[in-house]
């Protein structure tokens, strides 16, 4: 368990800023995601060890109380046998009592040690969970900064503010829109011109007919 916690501590305590600033790292977000996945796997291993330690503590407690009850039972029986003058039964009960009492003392010490170790493990486990949560939040912050950097890069390429080119892409878009507007307006003018001429010709023919009728 100590070795696993040593690996976890080394992994979680790694310098995240150094990882992000490494010039050889082409995709820091991808590297961080992999790093977090591995850390989550280690956390799951520790969670299972914590659960196992809980079970061991319960087993030690169970064996301790069982052995203590049997030791007290044999001591009581030894007293009864001694009062009854049954030396052989008294001797057997005392041997059993000593065996059970030794077992109870050993299980009590193991139980106390397991409780102490469990407290240490739980504290480290909680600290590890907080550290991983902070790193997940850092990943969100880095992703936000990466998105902004990508968006700015895209906009700069469109607007082309940082170059000395006489015709940027944005200028080209403006020119395209102006040409489109000119074509639309020209088409509209031609259509309306033809309509006006048709109407003018009809009116002229109508006036000519009326004058002929009057004459």
C-alpha positions as CSV (number, residue, x, y, z in Angstrom):
1,X,0.0,0.0,0.0
2,X,2.9,2.3,0.8
3,X,4.3,1.8,-2.7
4,X,1.0,2.7,-4.4
5,X,0.6,5.8,-2.3
6,X,4.2,6.8,-3.2
7,X,3.4,6.5,-6.9
8,X,0.1,8.4,-6.4
9,X,1.9,11.2,-4.5
10,X,4.6,11.5,-7.2
11,X,2.0,11.5,-10.0
12,X,-0.3,14.0,-8.4
13,X,2.5,16.2,-7.3
14,X,4.0,16.5,-10.8
15,X,4.5,20.1,-11.9
16,X,1.6,20.7,-14.2
17,X,2.9,24.1,-15.4
18,X,6.1,22.4,-16.5
19,X,4.0,19.9,-18.5
20,X,2.1,22.7,-20.2
21,X,5.2,24.8,-20.9
22,X,7.2,22.0,-22.5
23,X,7.9,23.2,-26.0
24,X,8.2,19.6,-27.2
25,X,4.6,19.0,-26.2
26,X,2.6,19.5,-29.3
27,X,-0.8,18.9,-27.7
28,X,-0.8,19.8,-24.0
29,X,-4.6,19.2,-23.6
30,X,-4.3,15.7,-25.0
31,X,-1.3,15.0,-22.7
32,X,-3.2,16.4,-19.7
33,X,-6.2,14.2,-20.5
34,X,-4.0,11.1,-20.6
35,X,-2.4,12.2,-17.4
36,X,-5.8,12.6,-15.7
37,X,-7.0,9.2,-17.0
38,X,-4.0,7.5,-15.5
39,X,-4.5,9.4,-12.2
40,X,-8.1,8.4,-12.1
41,X,-7.1,4.7,-12.6
42,X,-4.7,5.0,-9.7
43,X,-7.4,6.6,-7.6
44,X,-9.7,3.7,-8.3
45,X,-6.9,1.3,-7.1
46,X,-6.6,3.2,-3.9
47,X,-10.4,3.3,-3.4
48,X,-10.4,-0.5,-3.5
49,X,-7.5,-0.7,-1.0
50,X,-9.4,1.6,1.3
51,X,-12.5,-0.6,1.1
52,X,-10.3,-3.6,1.7
53,X,-8.8,-1.9,4.8
54,X,-12.3,-1.4,6.1
55,X,-13.1,-5.1,5.7
56,X,-9.8,-6.0,7.4
57,X,-10.6,-3.7,10.4
58,X,-14.0,-5.4,10.7
59,X,-12.5,-8.9,10.5
60,X,-9.9,-7.9,13.2
61,X,-12.7,-6.6,15.4
62,X,-14.7,-9.7,14.9
63,X,-11.8,-12.0,15.7
64,X,-10.8,-9.9,18.7
65,X,-14.3,-9.9,20.4
66,X,-14.6,-13.6,19.6
67,X,-11.3,-14.5,21.2
68,X,-11.9,-12.2,24.2
69,X,-15.3,-13.8,24.8
70,X,-13.8,-17.3,24.7
71,X,-10.9,-16.3,27.0
72,X,-13.3,-14.9,29.5
73,X,-15.4,-18.1,29.2
74,X,-12.4,-20.3,29.8
75,X,-11.3,-18.2,32.8
76,X,-14.7,-18.5,34.3
77,X,-14.7,-22.3,33.7
78,X,-11.2,-22.6,35.2
79,X,-12.4,-20.9,38.4
80,X,-15.4,-23.2,38.6
81,X,-13.2,-26.3,38.1
82,X,-10.8,-25.0,40.7
83,X,-13.6,-24.6,43.3
84,X,-14.9,-28.0,42.4
85,X,-11.4,-29.6,42.9
86,X,-11.1,-30.7,39.3
87,X,-7.4,-30.0,38.8
88,X,-7.2,-31.6,35.3
89,X,-10.2,-29.6,34.1
90,X,-8.8,-26.5,35.7
91,X,-5.4,-27.0,34.0
92,X,-7.0,-27.5,30.6
93,X,-9.2,-24.4,31.0
94,X,-6.2,-22.3,32.0
95,X,-4.3,-23.4,28.9
96,X,-7.2,-22.6,26.7
97,X,-7.7,-19.3,28.5
98,X,-4.0,-18.3,27.9
99,X,-4.3,-19.3,24.2
100,X,-7.5,-17.3,23.6
101,X,-6.2,-14.3,25.6
102,X,-3.0,-14.2,23.5
103,X,-5.1,-14.4,20.4
104,X,-7.4,-11.6,21.7
105,X,-4.4,-9.4,22.6
106,X,-2.9,-10.0,19.1
107,X,-6.2,-9.2,17.3
108,X,-6.7,-6.1,19.5
109,X,-3.2,-4.8,18.5
110,X,-3.9,-5.6,14.8
111,X,-7.3,-4.0,15.0
112,X,-5.8,-0.8,16.5
113,X,-3.1,-0.8,13.9
114,X,-5.7,-1.3,11.1
115,X,-7.8,1.6,12.5
116,X,-4.7,3.9,12.6
117,X,-3.7,2.9,9.1
118,X,-7.2,3.4,7.8
119,X,-7.3,7.0,9.1
120,X,-4.0,7.7,7.4
121,X,-5.2,6.1,4.1
122,X,-8.5,8.0,4.2
123,X,-6.8,11.3,4.7
124,X,-4.4,10.7,1.8
125,X,-7.3,9.4,-0.3
126,X,-9.4,12.6,0.3
127,X,-6.4,14.7,-0.4
128,X,-5.8,12.9,-3.7
129,X,-9.5,13.3,-4.7
130,X,-9.3,17.1,-4.0
131,X,-6.0,17.3,-6.0
132,X,-7.6,15.5,-9.0
133,X,-10.7,17.7,-8.8
134,X,-8.4,20.8,-8.9
135,X,-6.6,19.3,-11.9
136,X,-9.9,18.7,-13.7
137,X,-10.8,22.3,-13.1
138,X,-7.4,23.4,-14.4
139,X,-8.1,21.3,-17.5
140,X,-11.3,23.3,-18.0
141,X,-9.4,26.5,-17.6
142,X,-6.7,25.4,-20.1
143,X,-9.4,24.3,-22.6
144,X,-11.1,27.7,-22.2
145,X,-7.8,29.5,-22.9
146,X,-7.1,27.2,-25.8
147,X,-10.5,27.9,-27.4
148,X,-9.9,31.6,-27.1
149,X,-6.5,31.3,-28.6
150,X,-7.9,29.2,-31.5
151,X,-10.7,31.7,-32.0
152,X,-8.3,34.6,-32.1
153,X,-6.1,32.8,-34.5
154,X,-9.0,32.1,-36.8
155,X,-10.2,35.7,-36.7
156,X,-6.7,37.0,-37.3
157,X,-6.4,34.8,-40.4
158,X,-9.7,36.2,-41.7
159,X,-9.1,39.8,-40.8
160,X,-5.3,39.5,-41.4
161,X,-4.6,42.4,-39.1
162,X,-1.0,41.3,-38.3
163,X,0.3,41.2,-41.9
164,X,1.2,43.9,-44.4
165,X,-0.6,42.2,-47.4
166,X,-2.5,44.9,-49.4
167,X,-5.4,42.6,-49.9
168,X,-6.4,40.5,-46.9
169,X,-9.1,37.8,-46.8
170,X,-11.4,40.2,-45.1
171,X,-10.8,42.7,-47.9
172,X,-11.5,40.0,-50.4
173,X,-14.8,39.3,-48.7
174,X,-15.7,42.9,-48.7
175,X,-14.9,43.1,-52.4
176,X,-17.0,40.0,-53.2
177,X,-20.0,41.5,-51.3
178,X,-19.6,44.8,-53.2
179,X,-19.5,43.0,-56.5
180,X,-22.5,40.9,-55.6
181,X,-24.5,44.1,-54.7
182,X,-23.5,45.7,-57.9
183,X,-24.7,42.7,-59.9
184,X,-28.0,42.7,-58.0
185,X,-28.5,46.4,-58.5
186,X,-27.6,46.2,-62.2
187,X,-30.0,43.4,-62.7
188,X,-32.7,45.3,-60.9
189,X,-32.1,48.4,-62.9
190,X,-32.3,46.5,-66.2
191,X,-35.5,44.8,-65.2
192,X,-37.2,48.1,-64.1
193,X,-35.8,49.9,-67.2
194,X,-37.4,47.3,-69.5
195,X,-40.7,47.6,-67.6
196,X,-40.7,51.3,-67.8
197,X,-40.0,51.2,-71.6
198,X,-42.8,48.8,-72.2
199,X,-45.2,50.9,-70.3
200,X,-44.0,54.1,-72.2
201,X,-44.4,52.4,-75.5
202,X,-48.0,51.3,-74.6
203,X,-48.9,54.8,-73.6
204,X,-47.5,56.2,-76.8
205,X,-49.4,53.8,-79.0
206,X,-52.6,54.5,-77.0
207,X,-52.2,58.3,-77.5
208,X,-51.5,57.8,-81.2
209,X,-54.7,55.7,-81.6
210,X,-56.8,58.3,-79.8
211,X,-55.5,61.1,-82.0
212,X,-56.3,59.1,-85.1
213,X,-59.8,58.5,-83.9
214,X,-60.4,62.2,-83.2
215,X,-59.1,63.1,-86.7
